[in-house]
Amino acid sequence: MVDQIQSLADQIIRGDRRALAKAITLVESTRPDHRKQTSSLLESLMPHTGNSIRVGISGAPGVGKSTFIEALGTHLIEIGHSVAVLAVDPSSAVTGGSILGDKTRMETLAFAEKAFVRPSPAGSTLGGVTRRSRESILLCEAAGFDIILVETVGVGQSETAVADMTDMFLLLLLPAGGDELQGIKRGIMELADLILVNKSDGEQLALASQTMGDYRSAVHFLTARFDGWQTPVMACSSLNNQGVVEAWDEVKRFKSLIAADGRLQQQRAQQATAWMWSEMAESLVVDLKADTRIKQMMPELESAVLDGSLPATVAAQRMIETYKNR
């Protein structure tokens, strides 16, 4: 098995797309033996990671995320980059799989020689990303992709998790009036490093201009994530390929700013540390649930919580104490 994992790692380093797809399927698996294989694979690939620009892209459903990513990705390939897109789709309540299939909505990019598009179901994970998006980013970097675009589900205010695994957080908005401005809450606005008003074309040009003015005023009163960076608010039309080049120029300017004084590496280090603690917490919960005595206690405690005779905090504490006193 060790030889098979090393062989898979070697294929990924050589840029083998099938091997990369197989590896992402492996890291998304919840089987204990697959988790061990994933750990070995990632450890062997770590020296080949970290050489990309990681951009998280979010926005409400219908804002045109897939169309924007296809336009941006095509431009990046034309100027010599290789692009990996990790697209997170809503999950089917029946099968658990993707119900939109972003790959079918990025037809040009999906078949480009220097692009890799991977749609994955969000599952039960909150935050607009999958539980294993971080691992997938590392795999794509090891395969030689120098631009990683992570597209979130686009379901609301929980879309902030992508900011914890990427270098830059890009928020796409629709041309809209003041009521829509009220609908975009402070939390996601504070995390945005670049705001693009998409679909700024045709009859919506005037409305897009008004929307940009509204958001520029709003951004002015928010504290930016990085000193020296004021979040730009720009217009674009992915369908007409307008404003895409200018948006990428802002991404490069942002990357140069935070890389120049070490803030990029510091941010990535903090993200990796947070990821470590998150993984540890998840592993401990899995281990706790698998404990024989906890399994015996759980039905009675769950029943007591359900009928209201026992507070949830007390039930949780009893299980934890039992687990600690093994």
PyMOL commands that set and color helices and strands:
alter all, ss='L'
color gray80, all
select helices_A, chain A and resi 2-13+17-28+32-48+65-78+102-105+107-110+133-142+161-164+178-183+186-191+202-220+244-260+263-290+292-306+312-324
alter helices_A, ss='H'
color red, helices_A
select strands_A, chain A and resi 53-59+83-89+115-121+147-151+168-173+194-197+233-235
alter strands_A, ss='S'
color yellow, strands_A
deselect
rebuild
show_as cartoon
